[in-house]
């Protein structure tokens, strides 16, 4: 599943924070403890959101398949209603022709 929700996109853009911290560590620049904790929190929230999206997608496929099954079972009713509406329209058209 693509992570295209506004939350996932915002968290993805926020991944620049832990990447900047990793760059500072690579360059041997001083990194404060608070920056490191903030980077870990941003990274953890991105991973946590991805796991929640995955769980929702797994549950959603089950719900979608159940709805599809119900939809297929309800086709007989829908076809009956559509044929009834079609015959009503034909009756109205016949009445209009008779009036002329």
C-alpha distances in whole Angstrom, upper triangle without the diagonal:
4,6,9,11,14,15,12,14,17,16,15,18,20,19,22,25,24,24,27,29,28,30,33,33,33,36,38,38,38,35,36,35,33,31,30,29,27,25,24,23,21,19,19,18,15,14,15,13,10,11,12,8,7,11,10,7,10,13,11,11,15,16,15,17,20,20,20,22,24,24,25,28,29,30,33,34,32,34,37,37,36,39,41,40,41,44,45,44,47,49,49,49,52,54,54,55,58,59,60
4,6,9,12,12,10,10,14,14,12,15,18,17,20,22,22,22,25,27,26,28,30,31,31,34,36,35,36,33,34,33,32,29,28,28,26,23,23,22,19,18,19,17,14,14,15,12,10,12,13,9,10,13,12,10,13,16,14,14,18,19,17,20,22,22,22,25,27,26,28,31,31,32,36,36,34,36,39,38,37,41,42,41,42,45,46,45,47,50,50,50,53,55,54,56,59,59,60
4,6,9,9,6,7,11,10,9,12,14,14,17,19,19,19,22,24,24,25,28,29,29,32,33,33,33,30,31,30,28,26,25,25,22,20,20,19,16,15,16,14,10,11,12,9,7,11,11,8,9,13,12,11,14,16,15,16,19,20,19,22,24,24,24,27,29,28,30,33,33,34,38,38,36,38,41,40,39,42,44,43,44,47,47,47,49,52,51,51,55,56,55,57,60,61,61
4,6,8,6,6,10,11,10,12,14,15,18,20,21,21,23,25,25,27,29,30,31,33,35,34,35,32,32,32,29,27,27,26,23,22,22,21,17,17,18,15,13,14,15,12,11,14,13,10,13,15,14,13,17,18,16,18,21,21,20,23,25,24,25,28,29,28,30,33,33,33,37,37,35,37,40,39,38,41,43,41,42,46,46,45,47,50,49,49,53,54,53,55,58,58,59
4,5,5,6,9,10,11,12,14,16,18,20,21,22,24,26,26,28,30,31,32,34,36,35,35,31,32,31,28,26,26,25,22,21,22,19,17,17,17,14,12,14,14,10,11,14,12,9,13,15,13,13,16,17,15,18,21,20,19,23,24,23,24,28,28,28,30,33,32,33,37,36,34,37,40,38,37,41,42,40,42,45,45,44,47,49,49,49,52,53,53,55,58,58,58
4,6,5,6,9,10,11,12,14,17,18,20,21,22,24,25,27,28,30,31,33,34,33,33,30,30,29,26,24,25,24,21,20,21,18,15,17,17,14,12,15,15,11,13,16,14,12,16,18,16,16,20,20,19,21,24,23,23,26,28,27,28,31,31,31,33,36,35,36,40,39,37,40,42,40,40,43,45,42,44,47,47,46,49,51,50,51,54,55,54,56,59,59,60
4,5,5,6,8,10,10,12,15,16,17,19,21,22,23,25,27,28,29,31,32,31,31,27,27,26,23,22,22,21,18,17,17,15,12,13,14,10,9,12,12,8,10,13,12,11,14,16,14,16,19,19,19,21,24,23,23,26,28,27,29,32,32,32,35,37,37,38,41,41,39,41,44,42,42,46,47,45,46,50,49,49,52,54,53,53,57,58,57,59,62,62,63
4,5,5,6,9,10,11,14,15,16,17,19,21,21,23,25,26,27,29,31,30,30,26,27,26,23,21,21,20,17,16,16,15,12,12,12,10,7,10,10,7,8,11,11,9,12,15,14,14,17,19,18,20,23,23,23,26,27,27,28,31,32,32,34,37,37,38,41,41,39,42,44,43,42,46,47,46,47,50,50,49,52,55,54,54,58,59,58,60,63,63,64
4,5,5,6,9,10,12,14,16,16,18,20,21,22,24,26,26,28,30,29,29,26,27,26,24,22,22,21,18,17,18,16,13,13,15,12,10,13,14,11,11,15,15,13,15,18,17,17,20,22,21,23,26,25,25,28,30,29,30,33,34,34,36,39,38,39,43,42,40,43,46,44,43,47,48,46,47,51,51,50,53,55,54,54,58,59,58,60,63,63,63
4,5,5,6,9,11,12,14,15,16,18,20,21,22,24,25,27,28,27,27,24,24,24,21,19,19,19,15,14,16,14,11,12,14,11,9,13,14,11,13,16,16,15,18,20,19,20,23,24,23,25,28,28,28,31,32,32,33,36,37,36,39,41,41,42,46,45,43,45,48,46,46,49,51,49,50,53,53,52,55,57,56,57,60,61,60,62,65,65,65
4,5,5,6,9,10,11,13,15,16,17,19,21,22,23,25,26,25,25,22,22,21,19,17,17,16,13,12,12,11,7,8,10,7,6,9,11,9,10,13,14,13,16,18,18,19,22,23,23,25,27,27,28,30,32,32,33,36,37,37,39,41,42,43,46,46,44,47,49,48,47,51,52,50,52,55,55,54,57,59,58,59,62,63,62,65,67,67,68
4,5,5,8,10,11,11,14,15,16,17,20,21,22,23,25,24,25,22,23,22,20,18,18,17,15,12,14,13,9,9,11,10,7,10,12,10,10,14,15,14,16,19,19,19,22,24,23,25,28,28,28,30,33,32,33,36,37,37,39,42,42,43,46,46,44,47,50,48,47,51,52,51,52,55,55,54,57,60,59,59,62,64,63,65,67,68,68
4,5,6,9,11,11,12,15,16,16,18,20,21,22,24,23,23,21,22,22,20,17,17,18,14,13,15,14,10,11,14,12,10,13,15,14,14,18,18,17,20,22,22,22,25,27,26,28,31,31,31,34,36,35,36,39,40,40,42,45,45,45,49,49,46,49,52,50,49,53,54,52,53,57,57,56,58,61,60,60,64,65,63,65,68,68,69
4,5,6,8,9,10,12,14,15,16,18,20,21,22,21,21,18,18,18,16,13,14,14,11,9,11,11,7,9,11,10,9,12,14,13,14,17,18,18,20,22,23,23,26,28,27,29,32,32,32,35,37,37,38,41,42,41,44,46,46,47,51,50,48,51,54,52,52,55,56,55,56,59,59,58,61,63,62,63,66,67,66,68,71,71,71
4,5,6,6,9,10,11,12,14,16,17,19,20,19,19,17,18,18,16,13,13,13,11,8,10,10,7,7,10,10,8,11,13,13,13,16,18,18,19,22,23,23,25,27,27,29,32,32,32,35,37,37,38,41,42,42,44,46,47,48,51,51,49,52,55,53,53,56,58,56,57,61,61,60,62,65,64,64,68,69,68,70,73,73,73
4,6,5,6,9,10,10,12,14,15,16,18,17,17,15,17,17,16,12,13,14,12,9,12,13,9,10,13,13,12,14,17,17,17,20,22,21,23,26,26,27,29,31,31,32,35,36,36,38,40,40,41,44,45,45,47,50,50,51,54,54,52,55,57,56,55,59,60,58,59,63,63,62,64,67,66,66,70,71,70,72,75,75,75
4,5,5,6,9,10,11,13,14,15,17,15,15,12,13,14,12,9,9,11,8,6,9,10,8,9,12,12,12,15,17,17,18,21,22,22,24,26,27,28,30,32,32,34,37,37,37,40,42,42,43,46,47,47,49,51,52,53,56,56,54,57,59,58,57,61,62,60,62,65,65,64,67,69,68,68,72,73,72,74,77,77,77
4,5,5,6,9,10,10,12,14,15,14,14,11,13,13,12,9,8,9,8,4,7,9,7,7,10,12,11,13,15,16,17,19,21,22,23,25,26,27,29,31,32,33,36,37,37,39,41,42,43,45,47,47,49,51,52,53,56,56,54,57,60,58,58,61,63,61,63,66,66,65,68,70,69,70,73,74,73,75,78,78,79
4,5,5,6,9,10,10,12,14,14,15,12,15,15,15,11,11,13,12,8,10,13,11,10,13,15,13,15,18,18,18,21,23,23,24,27,28,28,30,32,33,34,37,38,38,40,42,43,43,46,48,47,49,52,52,53,57,57,55,57,60,59,58,62,63,62,63,66,66,65,68,71,70,70,73,75,74,75,78,79,79
4,5,5,6,9,10,10,12,11,12,10,13,14,14,10,10,13,12,9,12,14,12,12,16,17,16,18,21,21,21,24,26,26,27,30,31,31,34,36,36,37,40,41,41,43,46,46,46,49,51,50,52,55,55,56,60,60,58,60,63,62,61,64,66,64,65,69,69,68,70,73,72,72,76,77,76,77,80,80,81
4,5,5,6,9,10,10,9,9,7,10,11,11,7,7,10,10,7,10,13,12,12,15,16,16,18,20,21,22,24,26,27,28,30,31,32,34,36,37,38,41,41,42,44,46,47,48,50,52,52,54,56,57,58,61,61,59,62,65,63,63,66,68,66,67,71,71,70,72,75,74,74,78,79,78,80,83,83,83
4,5,5,6,9,10,10,11,9,12,13,14,11,9,12,12,9,11,14,13,12,15,17,16,17,20,22,21,23,26,26,27,30,31,32,33,36,36,37,40,41,41,44,46,46,47,50,51,51,53,56,56,57,61,61,59,62,65,63,63,66,68,66,67,71,71,70,73,75,74,75,78,79,78,80,83,83,84
4,5,5,6,9,9,11,10,14,15,16,13,12,15,15,12,14,17,16,15,18,20,19,20,23,24,24,26,29,29,30,32,34,34,36,38,39,40,43,44,44,46,48,49,49,52,54,53,55,58,58,59,63,63,61,63,66,65,64,68,69,68,69,72,72,71,74,76,76,76,79,80,79,81,84,84,84
4,5,5,6,5,7,7,11,13,14,11,11,14,14,12,15,17,17,16,19,21,21,22,25,26,26,28,31,31,32,35,36,36,38,41,41,42,45,46,46,48,51,51,52,55,56,56,58,60,61,62,66,66,64,66,69,68,67,70,72,70,71,75,75,74,76,79,78,78,82,83,82,84,87,87,87
4,5,5,6,7,7,11,12,14,11,10,14,15,12,14,17,17,16,19,21,21,22,24,26,26,28,30,31,32,34,36,36,38,40,41,42,45,46,46,48,51,51,52,54,56,56,58,60,61,62,66,66,64,67,70,68,68,71,73,71,72,76,76,75,78,80,79,80,83,84,83,85,88,88,89
4,5,8,10,11,14,16,18,15,14,17,18,15,17,20,19,18,21,23,22,23,26,28,27,29,32,32,33,35,37,37,39,41,42,43,45,47,47,49,51,52,52,55,57,57,58,61,62,63,66,67,65,67,70,69,68,72,73,72,73,76,76,75,78,81,80,80,83,85,84,85,88,89,89
4,5,9,11,14,17,18,16,15,19,19,17,19,22,21,21,24,26,25,26,29,30,30,32,35,35,36,38,40,40,42,44,45,46,48,50,50,52,54,55,55,58,60,59,61,64,65,65,69,69,67,69,72,71,70,74,76,74,75,78,79,77,80,83,82,82,85,86,85,87,90,90,90
4,6,9,12,15,17,15,14,18,19,17,18,22,22,21,24,26,26,27,29,31,31,33,35,36,37,39,41,41,43,45,46,47,50,51,51,53,55,56,57,59,61,61,63,65,66,67,71,71,69,71,74,73,72,76,77,76,77,80,81,79,82,85,84,84,87,89,87,89,92,92,93
4,6,10,13,15,12,13,16,17,15,18,21,20,20,23,25,25,26,29,30,31,33,35,36,37,39,40,41,43,45,46,47,50,51,51,53,55,56,57,59,61,61,63,65,66,67,70,70,68,71,74,72,72,75,77,75,76,80,80,78,81,84,83,83,86,87,86,88,91,91,91
4,7,10,12,10,11,14,15,14,17,19,20,20,22,24,25,26,28,30,31,32,34,35,37,39,40,41,43,45,45,47,49,50,51,53,55,56,57,59,61,61,63,65,66,67,71,70,69,71,74,72,72,76,77,75,76,80,80,79,82,84,83,83,87,88,87,89,92,92,92
4,7,8,7,7,10,11,11,13,15,16,17,19,21,21,23,25,26,27,29,31,32,33,35,37,38,39,41,42,44,46,47,48,50,52,52,53,56,57,57,60,62,62,64,67,67,65,68,71,69,69,72,74,72,73,77,77,76,79,81,80,80,84,85,84,86,89,89,89
4,5,5,6,9,10,11,13,14,16,17,18,20,22,23,24,26,28,29,30,32,33,35,36,38,40,41,42,44,46,47,48,50,52,52,54,56,57,57,60,62,62,64,67,67,65,68,70,69,69,72,73,72,73,77,76,76,79,81,80,80,84,85,84,86,89,89,89
4,5,5,6,9,10,11,12,14,15,16,18,20,21,22,24,26,27,28,30,32,33,34,36,37,39,40,42,44,45,46,48,50,50,52,54,55,56,58,60,60,62,65,65,64,66,69,67,67,71,72,71,72,76,75,75,78,80,79,80,83,84,83,85,88,88,89
4,5,5,6,9,10,10,12,14,15,16,18,20,21,22,24,26,26,28,30,31,32,34,36,37,38,40,42,43,44,46,48,48,50,52,53,54,56,58,58,60,63,63,61,64,67,65,65,69,70,68,70,73,72,72,75,77,76,77,80,81,80,82,85,85,86
4,5,5,6,9,10,11,12,14,15,17,18,20,21,23,24,26,27,29,30,31,33,35,36,37,39,41,42,43,45,47,47,49,51,52,52,55,57,57,59,62,62,60,63,65,64,64,67,68,66,68,72,71,70,73,76,74,75,79,79,78,81,84,83,84
4,5,5,6,9,10,11,12,14,16,17,18,20,21,23,24,26,27,29,30,32,33,35,36,38,40,41,42,44,45,46,48,50,51,51,54,56,56,58,61,61,59,62,65,63,63,67,68,66,68,71,71,70,73,76,75,75,79,80,79,81,84,84,84
4,5,5,6,9,10,10,12,14,15,16,18,20,21,22,24,26,27,28,30,31,33,34,36,38,38,40,42,43,44,46,48,49,50,52,54,54,56,59,59,58,60,63,61,62,65,66,65,66,70,69,69,72,74,73,74,77,78,77,80,82,82,83
4,5,5,6,9,10,11,12,14,15,16,18,20,21,22,24,26,27,28,30,31,32,35,37,37,38,41,42,42,44,46,47,48,50,52,52,54,57,57,55,58,61,59,59,63,64,62,64,67,67,66,69,71,70,71,74,75,74,77,79,79,80
4,5,5,6,8,10,11,12,14,15,17,19,20,21,23,25,26,27,29,30,31,33,35,36,37,39,41,41,43,45,46,47,49,51,52,53,56,56,55,57,60,59,58,62,63,61,63,66,66,65,68,71,70,70,74,75,74,76,79,79,79
4,6,5,6,9,10,11,12,14,15,16,18,20,21,22,24,26,27,29,30,32,34,34,35,38,39,40,41,44,45,45,48,50,50,52,55,55,54,56,59,58,58,61,62,61,63,66,66,65,68,70,70,70,74,75,74,76,79,79,80
4,5,5,6,9,10,10,12,14,15,16,18,20,21,22,24,26,27,28,30,32,32,34,36,37,38,40,42,43,43,46,48,48,50,53,53,51,54,57,55,55,59,60,59,60,64,63,63,66,68,67,68,71,72,72,74,76,76,77
4,5,5,6,9,10,11,12,14,15,17,18,20,21,22,25,26,26,29,31,31,32,35,36,36,38,41,41,42,44,46,47,48,52,51,49,52,55,53,53,57,58,56,58,61,61,61,63,66,65,65,69,70,69,71,74,74,75
4,6,5,6,9,10,11,13,14,16,17,19,20,21,23,25,26,27,29,30,31,33,35,36,37,39,41,41,43,45,46,47,51,51,49,52,55,53,53,57,58,57,58,61,61,61,64,66,65,66,69,70,70,72,74,75,75
4,5,5,6,8,10,10,12,14,15,16,18,20,21,23,24,26,28,28,30,32,33,34,36,38,39,40,42,44,44,46,50,49,48,51,53,52,52,56,57,56,57,61,61,60,63,65,65,65,69,70,69,71,74,74,75
4,5,5,6,8,10,10,12,14,15,16,18,20,21,22,24,26,26,28,30,31,32,34,36,37,37,40,42,42,44,47,47,45,48,51,49,49,53,54,53,54,58,58,57,60,62,61,62,66,66,66,68,71,71,72
4,5,5,6,9,10,11,12,14,15,16,18,20,21,23,25,26,26,29,30,31,32,35,36,36,38,40,41,42,46,46,44,47,49,48,48,51,53,51,53,56,56,56,58,61,60,61,64,65,64,67,69,70,70
4,5,5,6,9,10,11,12,14,15,17,19,20,21,23,24,25,27,29,30,31,33,35,35,37,39,40,42,45,45,44,46,49,48,48,51,53,52,53,57,57,56,59,61,61,62,65,66,65,67,70,71,71
4,5,5,6,9,10,11,12,14,15,17,18,20,22,23,24,26,27,28,30,32,33,34,36,38,39,40,44,44,42,45,48,47,47,50,51,50,52,55,55,55,58,60,60,60,64,65,64,66,69,69,70
4,5,5,6,9,10,10,12,14,15,16,18,20,21,22,24,26,26,28,30,31,32,34,36,36,38,41,41,40,42,45,44,44,47,48,47,49,52,52,52,55,57,56,57,60,61,61,63,66,66,67
4,5,5,6,9,10,10,12,14,15,17,19,20,20,23,25,25,26,29,30,30,32,35,35,37,40,40,39,41,44,43,43,46,48,47,48,52,52,51,54,56,56,57,60,61,61,63,65,66,67
4,5,5,6,9,10,11,12,14,16,17,19,20,22,23,24,26,28,29,30,32,34,35,36,40,40,39,41,44,43,43,47,48,47,49,52,52,52,55,57,57,57,60,62,62,64,66,67,68
4,5,5,6,9,10,11,12,14,16,16,18,20,21,22,24,26,27,28,30,32,32,34,38,37,36,39,42,41,41,44,46,45,46,49,50,50,52,54,54,55,58,59,59,61,64,64,65
4,5,5,6,9,10,10,12,14,15,16,18,20,20,22,24,25,26,28,30,30,32,35,35,34,37,39,38,38,42,43,42,44,47,47,47,50,52,51,52,55,56,56,58,61,61,62
4,5,5,6,9,10,11,13,14,15,17,19,20,21,23,25,25,27,29,30,32,35,35,34,37,39,39,39,42,44,43,44,47,48,48,50,52,52,53,56,57,57,59,62,63,63
4,5,5,6,8,10,11,13,14,16,17,19,20,22,23,24,26,28,29,31,34,34,33,36,38,38,38,41,43,42,44,47,47,47,50,52,52,53,56,57,57,59,62,62,64
4,5,5,6,9,10,10,12,14,15,16,18,20,21,22,24,26,26,28,32,31,30,33,36,35,35,38,40,39,41,44,44,44,47,49,49,50,53,54,54,56,58,59,60
4,5,5,6,9,10,10,12,14,15,16,18,20,20,22,24,25,27,30,30,29,32,34,34,34,37,39,38,39,42,43,43,45,48,48,48,51,53,53,54,57,58,59
4,5,5,7,9,10,11,13,15,16,17,19,20,22,23,25,26,30,30,29,32,34,34,34,37,39,39,40,43,44,44,46,49,49,50,52,54,54,56,58,59,60
4,6,5,6,9,10,11,13,14,16,17,18,20,22,23,25,28,28,28,30,33,32,33,36,37,37,39,41,42,42,45,47,47,48,51,52,52,54,57,58,59
4,5,5,6,9,10,10,12,14,15,16,18,20,21,22,26,26,25,28,30,29,30,33,34,34,35,38,39,39,42,44,44,45,48,49,49,51,53,54,55
4,5,5,6,9,10,10,12,14,15,16,18,20,21,24,25,24,26,29,29,29,32,34,34,35,38,39,39,41,43,44,45,47,49,49,51,53,54,55
4,5,5,6,9,10,11,13,14,16,17,19,20,23,24,24,26,28,28,29,32,33,33,35,38,38,39,41,43,44,45,47,49,49,51,53,54,56
4,5,5,6,9,10,11,12,14,15,16,19,22,22,21,24,26,26,27,30,31,31,33,35,36,36,39,41,41,42,45,46,47,49,51,52,53
4,5,5,6,9,10,10,12,14,15,17,20,20,19,22,24,24,24,27,29,29,30,33,34,34,36,38,39,40,42,44,44,46,48,49,51
4,5,5,6,9,10,11,12,14,16,19,20,19,21,24,24,24,27,29,29,30,33,34,35,37,39,39,40,43,44,45,47,49,50,51
4,5,5,6,9,10,11,12,15,17,18,18,20,22,23,24,26,28,28,30,32,33,34,36,38,39,40,42,43,44,46,48,49,51
4,5,5,6,9,10,10,12,16,16,15,18,20,20,21,23,25,25,27,29,30,31,33,35,35,37,39,40,41,43,45,46,48
4,5,5,6,9,10,11,14,15,14,16,19,19,19,22,24,24,25,28,29,30,32,34,35,35,38,39,40,42,44,45,46
4,5,5,6,9,10,13,14,14,16,18,19,20,22,24,25,26,28,30,30,32,34,35,36,38,40,41,42,44,46,47
4,5,5,6,9,11,12,12,15,16,17,18,20,22,22,24,26,27,28,30,32,33,34,36,38,39,41,42,44,45
4,5,5,6,10,10,9,12,14,14,15,18,19,20,21,24,25,25,27,29,30,31,33,35,36,38,39,41,42
4,5,5,8,10,10,11,14,15,15,17,19,20,21,23,25,26,27,29,31,32,33,35,36,38,40,41,43
4,6,7,9,10,11,13,14,16,17,19,20,21,23,25,26,28,29,31,32,33,35,37,38,40,41,43
4,6,5,6,9,10,11,12,14,16,17,18,20,21,23,25,26,27,29,31,32,33,35,37,38,40
4,5,5,6,8,10,10,12,14,15,16,18,20,21,22,24,26,27,28,30,31,33,34,36,38
4,5,5,6,9,10,11,12,14,15,16,18,20,21,23,24,26,27,29,30,32,33,35,37
4,5,5,6,9,10,11,12,14,15,17,19,20,21,23,24,26,27,29,30,32,33,35
4,5,5,6,9,10,11,12,14,15,17,18,20,21,23,24,26,27,29,30,32,34
4,5,5,6,8,10,10,12,14,15,16,18,20,21,22,24,26,27,28,30,32
4,5,5,6,9,10,11,12,14,15,17,19,20,21,23,25,26,27,29,31
4,5,5,6,9,10,11,12,14,15,17,18,20,21,23,25,26,27,29
4,5,5,6,9,10,11,12,14,15,17,18,20,21,23,24,26,28
4,5,5,6,9,10,10,12,14,15,16,18,20,21,22,25,26
4,5,5,6,9,10,11,13,14,15,17,19,20,21,23,25
4,5,5,6,9,10,11,12,14,15,17,19,20,21,23
4,5,5,6,9,10,11,12,14,15,17,18,20,22
4,5,5,6,9,10,10,12,14,15,16,19,20
4,5,5,6,9,10,11,12,14,15,17,19
4,5,5,6,9,10,11,12,14,16,17
4,5,5,6,9,10,11,12,14,16
4,5,5,6,9,10,11,13,15
4,5,5,6,9,10,11,13
4,5,5,6,9,10,11
4,5,5,6,9,10
4,5,5,6,9
4,5,5,7
4,5,5
4,6
4
